[in-house]
């Protein structure tokens, strides 16, 4: 049997139809195996793999909780396919960008570069809004459906520095999916309340003075204030 070189494997992959991920149906991309051991320590066994980098792929979405619950590590899984045998497997990734540096599929690389450029522009705009104290602009970025993750995270962090009480209600009514964003939003809301000497009624959720012992909106006694 002839021994296939790295070029042989690559040429085979670029000239054949790409496999699709069995979990999400998205076409997989060509990925260069990094020079580290994998699985049983014997290496990858191939210079290239097909990998699914769809962030909505079920094993990737569910893997974060599974690995944290069973191994107490921040990691997830990406579906992989051996280009020679067609065997599907999975590999661990330890961040949302994990492994993306080894993608050699030109179309995917171009999309990733475009995403990074858009992210850089978005972060630049956030800094401008921050310096100008433009809470409305920051709020729009924070709540916009297509805001990139890192940009949203930054907006969640600085809205507490420039936002007034009027930003709390729209933030509370928005369903944030990212746990980091949720944490930063909560911290920002607390910052706004501290700056304005206010709090939210635990019964009706209306904003009231921090020293209030009775809510002026629903008339309920405030247990925290009574026990203070």
N, C-alpha and C positions, 0 to 999 in steps of 0.2 A: 504493500500500500504506500502510495506516495505521501511524503510528509508535506503538509500545507504550510506555507509561510504566512507571515502577518499580512502581506499584500494579497495573497491568495484568498484569505478569509475576507478581507475588506472588499475586494473586487466582487466576490460572490454576493456579499450583502448589498452592495449598491446596485447590483444588476438583477436582483430578485425582488419579488413583491414582499413588502414588509409585513410581519405578523401583526395581528391586533391583540391587545390585552384581553384575556378571557374574562376579566372582571368588569371592565368598563367599555370595551369595544373600540378604544382609541388606538390608532396606529402607533406602534412602538418606534423608537428612534435608535440610531446607531450610537453606541457608547464604548469608549476605549477603556479597557480594564486597567485600573491603577496598579502600580508595582507593589502590591501587598498581598499577603495570603488571605484566603477566604475559606469559610466553612471548616473543613477538617485540617486546614493548614497547608494543603498541597497546592494552593494557588487557584486561579480562576479556571484554568484548563483551556482557555481561549483568549486571544488578544482583544476580541471585541464581543460585545453582547448587544442584544436588543433590550431596551429598557422602557417601561411606561413611566413617563413623567407627568401624567395627568394628576393634578392636585385634587381632583374630585373622585379619583379611583377609590372604591370601597376599602381595599386592604390598607391604602395609605391613610385614608381618613380615620379608620377604626384602629389602625396600628398604634397610634400615639397612646390611647387609653389602655390598650392591651399590654403594651410593653411596660407602661408605668405601673399598672396594677400587678403584673407578674414578676417584673424584674427591677422596678423602681428606677428606670432610666428614661431619659427623654429621647425617644427614637421612634421610628415607624418603619414601614416596609414599602419597597418598590418592586413591582412585578418585573422579572427578567426572563429572557428566552435565549437559550444556547443556539447560535446561528447554524451549527452543524447538525445537531440532533433534533432541534425544534422543541426540546424539553423546556417546560415552563417551571420557574422557581421564584424565589423572592430573595432580596438582599436588604439588609438594614441600612437606614439613613439616619443621621443624627441631627439634622436640621432641615428646614424647609428648602434650603438651597443645596443640601447634601448631594454630592454626585454630579451636579449640573456642570461643574467645571470640566468634566470628561466627555461631555456630549460633543460628537464630531459631525453630527447631522447639520449641514449648513443652514437649512431652513429653520430648524429649531434654535440654532445659535443666533440667527438673525432676530428671531422673535424675542429671545432672552436679552439680547443687547438692546432692543427697542424698549423692553420692559424696564431695564436698568436706567436707560436714558429718561424715560417718562417718570420714573421714581425720583431721579435726581432733580428733574424740573419741578416735580410736586413738592419735594422737600425744600427747594429753593423758594417756592411761592409761600410755603408755610412760614419760613423765616421772615419773609417780607411782611406778611400779615402780622406776625408776632411783634416785630419791631414797630409796626404802625398801630398796634393795639386794636386791630380789626377783628373783634370777636365774631361778628356776623359772617365774615369770610371763612374764618377757621371752622365755625359751626357747619357751614355749607360743605366744606371739605370732609369733615368728620362724618356727616350723615349721607353724603353722596354714595349712590349704589356702586359706582365704578372706581371709587378711590382705592389706590393700591395699598396693600397691608402696612408697609412701613410708613407711608404718608399718613394713613389713618391713625396709626399708633402715635405718631408725633403730634397730630392734631388733638388726640385725646389727652395727651400730656399737657399741652400748653393752653388748652381752653380754660383750665382752672386758673391760670395766671391772668388772663385778660377778660374772661367772661363774667357777666353779671348774673343776677338771679333769673333773668329772662331766658337764659340758655338751659336751665335745669330741666324744665318741662319737656322740651323737644328731645333732649338727651335721654331722659327717663322713658320716653315713649318709643325709643328706637331699639330694635332687637340686634344687639351686637353679637356676632358668632364667635369672635376671637376672644379667648380668656384674658390675654394680656391687655387687649383694648378695654374689656370690661373692668379690669382692675384699675387701669389708669383713669378711666372715666369716673369711677367711684372716688378715687383719690382727688380728682379735679373738682367734683361736686362738693366734697368735704372742704376743700380749699376755698371754694366760693362762699360756702356757708360761714366758715371761720372769719373770712374777710368782712362779711356783711352782718356778723353776729346773729345769724339765723339758723334754723333747723327745719326739718319736715315733720309734720304731725304724724305719729305712727298709726293714727286711725283714719284720717281723711287725706293724708299726703300733701296737704296745703303747706305753704311756707309760712312760718311764724317766727317770732323773735326767740332767740336762744334762751332767754330767761323766763319765757312764758310758762305758767303753771296750768293754764287752761287754754285750750285751742279756741281762738276767736272765730274760727270757721264752723267747727262742729260742736263746740261747747264741751268736749270731753276733757276730763282731768288728765294731766300728763304724768304718768307714773315716774318717769325719770326725774322730772323736776320736783315732785313731791318727796322723793326719797333723798334728794340732794341736801 
